[in-house]
Amino acid sequence: MSKAKAKAKQVKGKIKESVGSAMDDQRMQAEGRAEQMGGKAEEMVSKAGDKMKKAGRKS
């Protein structure tokens, strides 16, 4: 997954968490937080892949 898609997933999760908070819906809040964490993990994987590619080019 690209970094842009990972960031979009984080934003979507933040919105879902905020809506859940406004509606006092704990399940929606939890889903939003989980989506944010998934997006952050995907972003980290993407960044690690980019670093591996750069390291391979320098060798």
URCOR-V514860 format. One record per pair of residues at least 12 apart in sequence whose C-alpha atoms are under 10 Angstrom apart, sorted by the first residue. I is the first residue (numbers start at 1). J is the second residue. D is the distance in Angstrom with one decimal. If there is no record, write none. Layout:
i=I j=J d=D
i=I j=J d=D
//
This chain:
i=1 j=39 d=9.5
i=1 j=42 d=6.7
i=1 j=43 d=7.9
i=1 j=45 d=8.5
i=1 j=46 d=6.7
i=2 j=42 d=8.0
i=2 j=43 d=7.3
i=2 j=45 d=9.3
i=2 j=46 d=6.3
i=2 j=47 d=9.0
i=3 j=39 d=8.9
i=3 j=40 d=9.3
i=3 j=42 d=7.5
i=3 j=43 d=5.2
i=3 j=44 d=8.4
i=3 j=45 d=8.9
i=3 j=46 d=6.1
i=3 j=47 d=7.5
i=4 j=39 d=9.8
i=4 j=43 d=8.3
i=4 j=46 d=9.8
i=5 j=39 d=8.0
i=5 j=42 d=8.8
i=5 j=43 d=8.4
i=6 j=35 d=9.8
i=6 j=36 d=8.8
i=6 j=37 d=9.8
i=6 j=38 d=8.0
i=6 j=39 d=4.5
i=6 j=40 d=6.7
i=6 j=41 d=8.2
i=6 j=42 d=5.7
i=6 j=43 d=5.3
i=6 j=44 d=9.0
i=6 j=45 d=9.8
i=6 j=46 d=8.6
i=7 j=36 d=8.6
i=7 j=39 d=6.3
i=7 j=40 d=7.4
i=7 j=42 d=8.8
i=7 j=43 d=7.1
i=8 j=36 d=9.3
i=8 j=39 d=7.7
i=9 j=32 d=9.5
i=9 j=35 d=6.5
i=9 j=36 d=6.5
i=9 j=37 d=9.1
i=9 j=38 d=7.7
i=9 j=39 d=5.2
i=9 j=40 d=8.4
i=9 j=42 d=9.2
i=9 j=43 d=9.7
i=10 j=32 d=8.5
i=10 j=33 d=8.6
i=10 j=34 d=9.2
i=10 j=35 d=6.4
i=10 j=36 d=4.1
i=10 j=37 d=7.2
i=10 j=38 d=7.6
i=10 j=39 d=4.9
i=10 j=40 d=6.7
i=10 j=41 d=9.8
i=10 j=42 d=9.7
i=10 j=43 d=9.4
i=11 j=32 d=9.2
i=11 j=35 d=8.9
i=11 j=36 d=7.1
i=11 j=39 d=8.6
i=12 j=32 d=7.5
i=12 j=33 d=9.8
i=12 j=35 d=7.6
i=12 j=36 d=7.6
i=12 j=39 d=9.3
i=13 j=28 d=9.4
i=13 j=29 d=8.6
i=13 j=30 d=9.3
i=13 j=31 d=7.3
i=13 j=32 d=4.0
i=13 j=33 d=6.0
i=13 j=34 d=7.3
i=13 j=35 d=4.8
i=13 j=36 d=4.8
i=13 j=37 d=8.4
i=13 j=38 d=9.1
i=13 j=39 d=8.3
i=14 j=29 d=8.7
i=14 j=31 d=9.6
i=14 j=32 d=5.8
i=14 j=33 d=6.9
i=14 j=34 d=9.6
i=14 j=35 d=8.1
i=14 j=36 d=6.5
i=14 j=37 d=10.0
i=15 j=29 d=9.3
i=15 j=32 d=7.2
i=15 j=33 d=9.7
i=15 j=36 d=9.6
i=16 j=28 d=6.4
i=16 j=29 d=6.5
i=16 j=30 d=8.9
i=16 j=31 d=7.4
i=16 j=32 d=4.8
i=16 j=33 d=8.2
i=16 j=35 d=8.8
i=16 j=36 d=9.5
i=17 j=29 d=4.1
i=17 j=30 d=6.9
i=17 j=31 d=7.1
i=17 j=32 d=4.3
i=17 j=33 d=6.2
i=17 j=34 d=9.2
i=17 j=35 d=9.1
i=17 j=36 d=9.0
i=18 j=32 d=8.0
i=18 j=33 d=9.7
i=19 j=32 d=9.0
i=20 j=32 d=8.0
//
